[in-house]
Amino acid sequence: MQQHLLIDADDTLWENNIYFEQAAHEFIRFLNHSSLQPGEVRAVLNEIERDMGYGSLNFTRSLLATYRRLAEHEFTENDLTQVSNFGATIARHPIELMSGVQETLNYLTPRHQLILLTKGDEEEQKLKVENSGLAMHFASILIVAEKDETTYHQLVYTMGLDPARTWMIGNSPRSDINPALAAGLNAVFIPHPHTWLLEIQDVEHTGSGQLLQLSRFAELREHF
């Protein structure tokens, strides 16, 4: 029976957060704080990121705000430009598909209805989808501001989906797994070793849906 497969993008179809982590690492080295340990600097950056939102532009703003707060000397425009460059490098990375993604989408596309569901800055996410070369596999491409329980309820209603045959597939417990299960959908959890800290939660199997946990995207072929 055909299933409705809602598929996350960042860190499910392609690498994403590793580039943010690399930029954060370079930023912390550049700041070179005399008393705060790298983990303490990252905690400040995390706090600011919670308020700034998603995407590389907001991450760059978070780096700048963190630098202004923690810099131990008077900084120059050149310093701020360097900090901005750490964030700007993220958008320049070519799309790197996760292992097995292309082959698995080739297998799933004729069998099920595939819907790409991602959140973040609309233009940035559109560009990623375009550069990935994967758009052809999806009946719909949806970019939302947030993926919470309300989002999933609205999606089921507006697209006329059967919750019992609808699966959310992704790496984020906070955005992909827990709210989808709470909305009565099924979910496939594919953990990523570098999932963004703010997306990590304990997986809560609430609602009536099924929960699968796989180690690789390619394993979807064994279940769908």
Secondary structure, 3 states (H helix, E strand, C coil): CCCEEEECCECCCECCHHHHHHHHHHHHHHHCCCCCCHHHHHHHHHHHHHHHCCCHHHHHHHHHHHHHHHCCCCCCHHHHHHHHHHHHHHHHCCCCECCCHHHHHHHHCCCCEEEEEEECCHHHHHHHHHHHCCHHHCCEEEEECCCCHHHHHHHHHHHCCCHHHEEEEECCHHHHHHHHHHCCCEEEECCCCCCCHHHCCCCCCCCCCCEEECCCHHHHHHCC
